[in-house]
């Protein structure tokens, strides 16, 4: 089958549109992630929890929550518990001149760092 230049152009435009749409649907979690200063160090989500405590000390407050991990059973479509995940929320108070920073830790790994709203 021979394509005309017009149909080839339309095909290329549809492909470009599909790629652009797929890229727009990607989550932008990295752009929401922030860093903050702890003394002479910078805290980031690339650190381990141990490094965070070593550089920034203990948080001002901690909250812990355990959530069930559910998956759909392919035989009957019902949700089935397959485990649990531990979510910790640490807040670092940085004084009156800067907003507190909230560190979310999921199963022992830093997931995000955000300014408290």
C-alpha positions as CSV (number, residue, x, y, z in Angstrom):
1,X,0.0,0.0,0.0
2,X,1.4,3.4,-1.0
3,X,0.6,6.3,1.3
4,X,0.0,9.8,-0.1
5,X,2.0,12.6,1.4
6,X,-1.1,13.9,3.1
7,X,-2.0,10.6,4.8
8,X,1.6,10.2,5.9
9,X,1.6,13.7,7.4
10,X,-1.7,13.0,9.2
11,X,-0.3,9.7,10.6
12,X,2.8,11.5,11.9
13,X,0.7,14.2,13.5
14,X,-1.5,11.5,15.2
15,X,1.7,9.7,16.5
16,X,3.1,13.0,17.8
17,X,-0.2,13.8,19.6
18,X,-0.3,10.4,21.2
19,X,3.3,10.7,22.5
20,X,2.6,14.2,23.8
21,X,-0.6,13.1,25.5
22,X,1.3,10.1,27.1
23,X,4.0,12.5,28.4
24,X,1.5,14.8,29.9
25,X,-0.1,11.9,31.8
26,X,3.2,11.0,33.6
27,X,3.2,11.9,37.3
28,X,5.3,14.9,38.2
29,X,6.3,13.8,41.7
30,X,9.9,15.0,41.4
31,X,8.8,18.6,40.7
32,X,6.9,18.7,44.0
33,X,9.8,17.3,46.0
34,X,11.7,19.9,47.9
35,X,14.9,20.2,49.9
36,X,15.6,22.0,53.1
37,X,18.6,23.2,55.1
38,X,19.6,21.5,58.3
39,X,22.6,23.3,59.8
40,X,25.4,22.9,57.2
41,X,23.5,20.1,55.3
42,X,20.8,19.9,52.8
43,X,18.0,17.3,53.4
44,X,16.6,15.7,50.3
45,X,14.4,12.7,49.4
46,X,17.6,11.0,48.0
47,X,18.8,10.5,51.5
48,X,18.2,7.5,53.7
49,X,16.2,7.9,56.9
50,X,19.4,7.3,58.9
51,X,21.2,10.1,57.0
52,X,18.3,12.5,57.6
53,X,18.4,11.9,61.4
54,X,22.1,12.2,61.4
55,X,22.1,15.5,59.6
56,X,18.9,17.1,60.9
57,X,18.3,15.3,64.2
58,X,14.9,14.0,65.4
59,X,11.8,15.7,63.9
60,X,9.6,18.0,66.0
61,X,6.6,15.7,65.6
62,X,6.0,12.2,64.2
63,X,2.8,10.5,63.1
64,X,2.6,6.8,62.1
65,X,-0.1,5.1,60.1
66,X,-0.4,1.5,58.9
67,X,-2.5,1.0,55.7
68,X,-3.6,-2.3,54.1
69,X,-2.2,-3.2,50.7
70,X,-5.1,-4.4,48.6
71,X,-5.2,-6.1,45.2
72,X,-8.1,-7.3,43.1
73,X,-8.6,-11.0,43.0
74,X,-8.7,-12.0,39.3
75,X,-11.0,-14.9,40.0
76,X,-13.9,-13.1,41.6
77,X,-12.9,-9.4,41.3
78,X,-13.0,-8.8,45.0
79,X,-10.2,-6.8,46.8
80,X,-7.9,-9.0,48.9
81,X,-5.4,-7.8,51.5
82,X,-1.9,-8.8,50.6
83,X,0.1,-7.0,53.2
84,X,0.5,-3.7,55.1
85,X,2.5,-0.5,54.5
86,X,3.9,1.8,57.2
87,X,3.6,5.5,56.5
88,X,5.4,7.9,58.7
89,X,5.0,11.7,58.6
90,X,7.8,13.7,60.2
91,X,7.6,17.4,60.7
92,X,10.7,19.6,61.1
93,X,9.9,23.0,62.7
94,X,12.4,25.5,61.3
95,X,11.5,28.5,63.5
96,X,9.4,31.6,62.8
97,X,11.2,32.7,59.6
98,X,10.6,29.5,57.6
99,X,7.6,27.1,57.2
100,X,7.9,23.6,58.7
101,X,8.9,20.9,56.4
102,X,7.0,17.6,56.2
103,X,8.9,14.4,55.4
104,X,6.8,11.4,54.3
105,X,8.5,8.0,54.8
106,X,6.9,4.9,53.3
107,X,8.2,1.5,54.5
108,X,11.4,3.0,55.8
109,X,12.3,5.1,52.7
110,X,11.8,8.9,52.2
111,X,9.0,9.3,49.7
112,X,8.7,13.1,49.7
113,X,9.6,16.4,51.3
114,X,7.2,19.3,51.2
115,X,6.6,22.7,52.9
116,X,3.7,22.5,55.4
117,X,0.6,24.3,54.1
